[in-house]
Amino acid sequence: MKKAYLAVSIVFSLVVLCLLGPARILRAQEKGSLSIMPLPAHAVLGEGEFPIDGNFGIALKGYKEPRLEKAQQRFLDTLSRETGIPLWREAILNAPDFIIQTAGPSAAVQQLGEDESYRLEISTTGVQLTASNPLGVLRGLQTFLQLVRVTPKSFSVPVVTIDDKPRFPWRGLLIDSGHRFVPISVIKHNLDGMEAVKLNVFHWRFADNQGFHVESKKFPLLQKKGSGGFYYSQDEVREIIAYAHDRGMRVVPEFDMPCHTTSWFLGYVELSSGQDPLRSSAIDPTRQSTYRFLSRFIGEMAALFPDSYFHAGGDECDSKEWEGNPRIQKFMRARAIKDGGTLQAVFTARIEKIIASQRKTMVGWDEVLRPDTPKDVVIQSWRGPESLAEAARNGYRGVLSCGYYIDLNQSAAEHYLVDPLGANAATLTSDQKARVLGGEATMWTDIVSHENMDNRVWPRTAAIAERLWSPQQVQDVDSMYQRLAIVSQKLGFYGLRHRLITDEMLERMSGEMNPEPLKVLAAVLQPPRLYQRQELRAFTDFTPLNRLDDAVPPESDTARQFNEIANRIASGKAIPQDWRQAREWLVLWRDNDAKLQPLLKRSFLTQDLAPVSQNLARVAEIGLQALDDLQGDRLISADARQRNIEFLRLSAKPQAVLLLMVAPSVELLVQAIRTQ
Amino acid sequence: MKKAYLAVSIVFSLVVLCLLGPARILRAQEKGSLSIMPLPAHAVLGEGEFPIDGNFGIALKGYKEPRLEKAQQRFLDTLSRETGIPLWREAILNAPDFIIQTAGPSAAVQQLGEDESYRLEISTTGVQLTASNPLGVLRGLQTFLQLVRVTPKSFSVPVVTIDDKPRFPWRGLLIDSGHRFVPISVIKHNLDGMEAVKLNVFHWRFADNQGFHVESKKFPLLQKKGSGGFYYSQDEVREIIAYAHDRGMRVVPEFDMPCHTTSWFLGYVELSSGQDPLRSSAIDPTRQSTYRFLSRFIGEMAALFPDSYFHAGGDECDSKEWEGNPRIQKFMRARAIKDGGTLQAVFTARIEKIIASQRKTMVGWDEVLRPDTPKDVVIQSWRGPESLAEAARNGYRGVLSCGYYIDLNQSAAEHYLVDPLGANAATLTSDQKARVLGGEATMWTDIVSHENMDNRVWPRTAAIAERLWSPQQVQDVDSMYQRLAIVSQKLGFYGLRHRLITDEMLERMSGEMNPEPLKVLAAVLQPPRLYQRQELRAFTDFTPLNRLDDAVPPESDTARQFNEIANRIASGKAIPQDWRQAREWLVLWRDNDAKLQPLLKRSFLTQDLAPVSQNLARVAEIGLQALDDLQGDRLISADARQRNIEFLRLSAKPQAVLLLMVAPSVELLVQAIRTQ
């Protein structure tokens, strides 16, 4: 499901609902000292460490295939980047102290549910990685890379024995190349990031009303008319499939139908339901020619994508377009089809047959689930764990995406605590639970570009990856954030750009070499959550995404940390360092406005930030006064407090499409002051 | 010429000599308000600006070829990155306000001295770029991109008319893929950087004693035995040649012979002069089989590289290897060859004939110039403008590299003020001057890896590019540094990593997410200049280059700026802002040590920085005291002053293979205090 603006209010309430579902259990981490994500199923820490230096050597034993050799090479490249020690060729020549033992092959085309388990034994003198097939080796190598750290003696990994396997077999990331074209290079480094956190499904969506971005040889007008010149050639698609296969990932293509399909009609107007194809978004499900077209098209795409699953979309159909078309009305009346939803079911049944004839299993969004939907169709749920649990009860397999919409600027913690088997699924039988295959983070590109995509996807997707891989009881949010910071840095070494984007964009929008005061402001701002951005600014497909709400990460680390400190101060649990840190930040924020204002005037992209910066200064002043009052145990007048609280609440509201994230934390401080 | 350690002392004195040559004329810039590099030959600034927004449209007129279309697309990609406005497809569809008018084609294989001129006319309503061939268009597009800036109204370029052409026809960058293999991706983005600053020769060196890194199909043991598995396939070479051609650059290959060739002998021992080929670095110039081999090899490579020039090295031969070999001695006696130098001349003459038989012109380092060297051989000078001028007097064409050794950690200003026609060349006739073709920056990789290469090459190479492109009288160092900072930021938008590398490496070596105190220290340190690093640490080909002297840029901007302030304070020309800034920095440096010391202990890569950090704190204390004394016009005892000066000079010496660049500036302050 994408975020057609029509659906905002429904989506809003459903997303909130499914996010509140799982209880926020904050348990202490049993495996706390492994700073990796996802945490392994089982690990026993030993004493000491295995050093990594120029003598490091590696060897493949047992079953071999080119993919393993490439994996070994990439492992050495990454290890070299993590340490600065040139191991990429030397480690092959050195005596091996890292042995990779592979029992046998995995399936030629990666299958859902294949064994991904591995055993990684690290002693002070050697490393043994054992797996039944190359998939487990790939997972184990990533675990090792994440364990690398620098110590007073050398780079090293800790002595540990890890027995690991995933909780769910379907752990995906959707990248939406329909709304906006996403260059191959961006796809590739996101696949690198997916590999690092052990995701195994790249769900690649190619078309939407806005564009059709993959090459069809049978229907070339799809990309010729629908792509604006930017589409993936079939060779590039094969390149990405091979790239994903090398990293132990399946590629599931999605062609959303019968709606969100305006771009198809630019080349093939006869598919359209409407009189004016450019104002139609729905395929005409009543014509035989539609099915002849789709049969050939799906045949072509099913051959291009080797995966056993084929996603046919099916979400958010605007039935009114059909119900308002006299010809389609006539068709419906003649067949006693009572409404658009039922007409879509007729369409879905035909499409399912076409997909099945290609020996593939259909995947569809919630809406494809109807009483007579074939039982092997996999349901991808944007409506929430409820609908997923309901599907499982009715014999359907499903994948959760509700709660994993990483374009909506929610916190890593919010995503982390959504469990595909949480809330309503708790009452499922174990057979029914087994039908819940996992989940997918969804990177929709309505108002995200390939430029800032990395900073939306990472590092938060690592938290979702942990939810889908690690045991259900791994739920300590503090531990997650601690490890997320470390993994985020590692992902930078692996080539992801999420940590660089904000500064680059701040430099560009300000025209300054080092816009320090703008960075100070940006560090405590977030874009509004869920669908509020669209309510605050009119976005079209051509709106440049080059403002501060595009540049800042979805979650402010500084604001989160300040909030923790404010909580401790307000509840009387603060240590002296908390008071110092709070004061230091508040002084920085108070004094920042005077430095920032002249800079903001110089660029049309920063002028609207003037009141945001003023608010931060005033919020900080109130915070400093609150610290003084609390430390001096002073009483203030209820009136004065109320005025401050009102200002803080006003400041917490969106301004320039941004949220000042520290205002609520300062309110905590103010609320803690005693009144006269 | 590479930096075999043997040659250090000679090279040292020559480099110093050639750097002192050109007078340091600091003229005011006539075209000061264009913040671009290289400055154009002629520009007339107008009033107003041309805005860049979503309506921007571009069109090619006149002569067309695929290279121009690709250039237009890259231009739009870059413009989109510089502005965040998605123009990459839209600008082709919009009504064109930017017209590119090309008169005709350039040579199919780019030739030395082809017309690269262009005219760029920017008005408030449109842009016209005119050139006689695609090379001029490429240059003009880069000028436009560098002009883009953000204003209170929009992104825009200033109204200006530029008539531009290069001063020298040979403007190169050498990348040494002989000492260390440099991945294709690194080559590519350096070519992007070269394009941005209008360089036109990529000098690609493939082999040295340490490795042979390109595929020969005729002699496959060269790469099989000599490369450790890392070499450029011929397809990759062709890919790079095409990539360079698209950017208006020639690719001149270098195969250095007869010395620096140990890696050749791993596969073809019969080429070697010595009994033990692994201890031999010189090809045997006395055997007929050598010339049969080289004839076939050069034939293969001459076919692979379309450029008319072929570089055969010829530098730094150790004659003793020949003179100590009885068989070679016998050969020399029989032919009355009096020494190794003369024997090399015999070899060079044969090689020159082989190259000429491929219809190519030979290029060689200084040493190939002998009384009987054919007049069309091009001399690349590592010895200095003197030897270049001498060659020109004798009828040879030449290219200057002395003074442009960007691996030696000199300042941009030092490189900038070296002129191929400076010093001794001033007395040349205009015919002789025309034989000085230009220059080449040289990126040797003895102790530079592909990881930190960008931060060695950029941004300083832009200063060399300006020297080679812009009129000779463009010599204002202050203006150069101002523009260099802006261009450095632009180069970041174009994909170069030079501004990112230091922080990444500091994070890695410290193991910290944001090692702020280490950044403060790093910002005032530089690696020692010229060949001093090798004197201070034993480097082998396997030494990891992951320490602070690898991480920091060759030139500290902070130290340079502090030095300017200290100079103004010491000479009584400081403004209040200078005093404030000096004090702010000194306080930061003084207080940094206490924060940094605990961090340094945690990593084996930072432990040796403890005394460097202590020194910075003490230097800063002395500096703060000096500011107090100067502001209070206090007299101090000559003894106390002398003790401080001694400490400052000691602190200015290398420690942990690093130079504390602010110590001499603090000495300026101390020297300015009056004594009792």
Interface residues (C-beta under 8 A of the other chain):
Chain A: G54 R81 E82 T83 G84 I85 P86 W88 R89 E90 I92 L93 R149 V150 T151 P152 K153 S154 G228 G229 F230 S449 E451 A485 I486 Q489 G492 F493 L500 E504 M505 E507 R508 M509 S510 G511 M513 F542 P544 L545 N546 D550 K601 R602 S603 F604 L605 Q607
Chain B: G54 R81 E82 T83 G84 I85 P86 W88 R89 E90 I92 L93 R149 V150 T151 P152 K153 S154 G228 G229 F230 S449 E451 A485 I486 Q489 G492 F493 L500 E504 M505 E507 R508 M509 S510 G511 M513 F542 P544 L545 N546 D550 K601 R602 S603 F604 L605 Q607
